[in-house]
């Protein structure tokens, strides 16, 4: 269980972690996840629509070290959950949940290993993030940004019940283009 206090409240809410779906276990990251995360994070095609860069082995280890001390309640804090296949005990991705500026909404990011895409795991992971946000943290809104050129990601969000509310044209300058 992870305990999260609401802002200005001394009593905390226990988050139901790990969260299980029919095929995935969403749980806190472990040092033993480094090999599976490296497989995911060194794949440059996964970063096509993100303002991130691939990570090497040392950067993945640093990420796992930092994750142990990060708390979602800290300024710019996140909660990162590994997405592990139940039947293989292999981490195939991760979802990070974070508060947005007003702390009344949360957002999330999601990445799935390319070898496991187009099999419904992304939709299950989005449902994990939304269940954590609505049932665990008791938020009233989840907001996610997705590059509209990333058609598969947009479809995944929609299959999980999210809807498009607007499109920002050239709102970000990343990787040399706007």
Steps between C-alpha positions, in 0.01 A plus 500: 500500500610855434369775725416839346373792710274755338636854501433667835371178657686299761317174428633311199337271247644154442546431132424144391839415355568261338207513260416191299323480165422174319854488354707767678626579846566873553748528787783715630829477313770265629875485438443164330297681229811663353551252215138516383493880533826531307349292217214751485692821562781444250254464209518836319171441311314520832603864535384624160213710643651572842738766621711229661805317381595133522679395819809287538569247776645755742209742446247221567681412825498869600126517424434198722711655779310833478163325489554355847496850652246673273153556640193608307430756773832681447514799264533352151472156659386195309388149574656258253356152472656212311262311273584134548351209306336274754573177315867575416610736779648733239475878513364615163452867580421757761243762587579817695228690682549860614298792630431787265551859611180540701537160677135433419588312183756239409676413181695196395754381250513150364758301309469141379782291354457491118496118506182514711311778323174444309395228744279706733760547776499877450124517550529291818776733623289811433221340704751443783596870494137610498402260781790627708400861431126468555476226762837519672579872512135605453564757229218641292693524174783332310663702224755358256686663215562291192663600173221467242749353253531202736183341369540172691541679835193716431297188418623328818382793713163504324454120539554548874215753511685830471388764254672771302427848624716709274806511284790737537668561167876546527474575871828330590844533350676170544771312318560788261142557383178661616 
